[in-house]
Amino acid sequence: MQVDLGNVLDTATVHGVSRETLERLDARVADAHDRIERGREASEHGYEALNLPSRTDPDAIRDAVSRFDDPSAVVTVGIGGSALGAATLTDALESDVDAYYLDNVDPEAVEELLDSLDLASTVVNVVSRSGTTAETLANFLVVQEAMADAGVDWADRTFVTTGEEGNLRDLAEKHDLPSLSVPDGVPGRFSVLSTVGLAAAAICGHDIDAILEGAAAQEAQLSDSLFDSPAYAYGAVSYALAERGMLQNAMMPYAESLETFSEWFAQLWAESLGKDGLGQTPLRALGATDQHSQLQLYRAGPRDKLVTLVRATEREDVAIPETDLDGLAYLGGSSLGELLDAEFEATEASLAAAGRPNVRIEIDRVDEYGLGELLYAMEAACVLYGELANVDTFVQPAVEWGKRAARGLLGGGDFEEADAVAEKERLVIE
Ligand SMILES: O=P(O)(O)OC[C@H]1O[C@H](O)[C@H](O)[C@@H](O)[C@@H]1O
C-alpha cells in the first residue's frame, strides 16, 4: 500500500502545505507515536485495536462458525461498528454466500429482506459489543420470530458476537448458541480486524488470515516518522489540512467494491475525531460516478475539502470494443480499467490545478490482503490524527446522548435526555 502526498504540497497546489511544515509536523508525529506505542503496550482502551493483527485468533473464529455447513446467506444484525467492518469486507470480496446487513430499523427494509431469504439455509450473525443496543436487539427479535414462523429452529442458525456480559451474552448462554467475545479495549469502529468484523467474512469463506497479514504489514510500518509509514502520512496530512481549514474529507474510492469502505471510514473519522468543536467531516463519494455530480463542488465550491482518492492498481479488466463512430474511436482498443484510471488521474490533476489538496492511496488489489492493509492504515491514521488534535479518539458521548434519549422515549428507563425531546420547539408551516 502506498500513500502519495504530492498533491497536498504547496508546490503542486496553492493552499497546500510546504515540505518544511511536514518536517515540523514530523517531530509531533514522533511524540504521538510514542504515546500510541505506550497505549498499545498497556493494552489501553482504544489503542489495543492497533494490536489486533497479532491478537486476533483466526482459527478460533473459523472453529466458532464451522457448524454452519454450506449456508446460502449470512445476515449480520448489528449497527455502527458492529456492522460496518464486516460489511466492508463482505461487500468488497466475492463469495457464493450472500451477505446482508440489518443495521437499521426501517420496517419495510427489514420485512423485504426477511421475505427474500431462505431462512432455513441462512446464518444469523448477531453482533453487539454492549449487548444492549436497541436497534440490534429489536431486529434480532424480529428475525427470531420470522424464523419460528418459517418453521426454522432459530437457535440452530444463530451466531452471537458480544461482550462478556449483557442481554446478548445471557441469551447465548441460555440457548447454548455458538458465540465469540468482542475483545477488551476495542471500540466498535476499530473492531473490523477482530471477531466482530471477521466472523461474517469467515462464514463467507474469505481468507481471514490474509486480512490480518495485510494489517500486520501496516502495523510493522508504524514508526516515529510520517515519511516511513503510509498510515501516519495520511493521518498527519489530514490533520495538517484540517488545521488549514480543510474541514471536510471526501473519501472517493475508484472501485465499486470499496463503496462500503467509505461508509466504514465515515464512522471511524466522524465518531473518533468529531469532538471539542474539532474534527473533519467525512463525505462519501465514488469514482468515477461522482465525478459527474459532486466533483463540481469539490473543485469549485468552498475551499474546505481534502479529497482522498483510493484505487487498486491491479484488477480484472474489460476491453472496450472498437467502434466506427469517429467521435468515439479513441475509446476502441482501450479498456474500462484504463478509462477508470484516466478518470482518476484527471480528477486529481484537476483538483490540484484548482488549489484543492488531494491524497492518492493505492493498494495492489481489492483482496483480503489489500483490505487488511487499507483498514488498519486508516485506523492508525485516525489514532494519530486524534493524538495530534488532542481529542479523546475512543469515546462517543454525543452518540450516547441520542441512544439514551431514544431509550427513555420507549420507556426503557428514566433518562433526562428524553425530556429534551418532549421540550422540542416547533415552528410548523403547512
Ligand atoms: O456494538 P454495540 O454495543 O451494539 O454498539 C453499536 C454502535 O453503537 C453506538 O452507536 C456507538 O456509537 C457505535 O460506536 C457502536 O459501534
The ligand as an SDF file (V2000), in Angstrom:
LIG
                    3D

 16 16  0  0  0  0  0  0  0  0999 V2000
  -21.8020   -2.9580   19.4160 O   0  0  0  0  0  0  0  0  0  0  0  0
  -22.8550   -2.1410   20.0720 P   0  0  0  0  0  0  0  0  0  0  0  0
  -22.6430   -2.0370   21.5430 O   0  0  0  0  0  0  0  0  0  0  0  0
  -24.2270   -2.6530   19.7390 O   0  0  0  0  0  0  0  0  0  0  0  0
  -22.7290   -0.6790   19.5220 O   0  0  0  0  0  0  0  0  0  0  0  0
  -23.0060   -0.3340   18.1820 C   0  0  0  0  0  0  0  0  0  0  0  0
  -22.6940    1.1270   17.9640 C   0  0  0  0  0  0  0  0  0  0  0  0
  -23.4060    1.8330   18.9690 O   0  0  0  0  0  0  0  0  0  0  0  0
  -23.1810    3.2310   19.0840 C   0  0  0  0  0  0  0  0  0  0  0  0
  -23.9090    3.9020   18.1300 O   0  0  0  0  0  0  0  0  0  0  0  0
  -21.7500    3.6120   19.0970 C   0  0  0  0  0  0  0  0  0  0  0  0
  -21.6020    4.9820   18.9820 O   0  0  0  0  0  0  0  0  0  0  0  0
  -21.0030    2.9250   17.9870 C   0  0  0  0  0  0  0  0  0  0  0  0
  -19.6350    3.2110   18.0940 O   0  0  0  0  0  0  0  0  0  0  0  0
  -21.2140    1.4520   18.0800 C   0  0  0  0  0  0  0  0  0  0  0  0
  -20.4660    0.8350   17.0640 O   0  0  0  0  0  0  0  0  0  0  0  0
  1  2  2  0
  2  3  1  0
  2  4  1  0
  2  5  1  0
  5  6  1  0
  6  7  1  0
  7  8  1  0
  7 15  1  0
  8  9  1  0
  9 10  1  0
  9 11  1  0
 11 12  1  0
 11 13  1  0
 13 14  1  0
 13 15  1  0
 15 16  1  0
M  END
$$$$
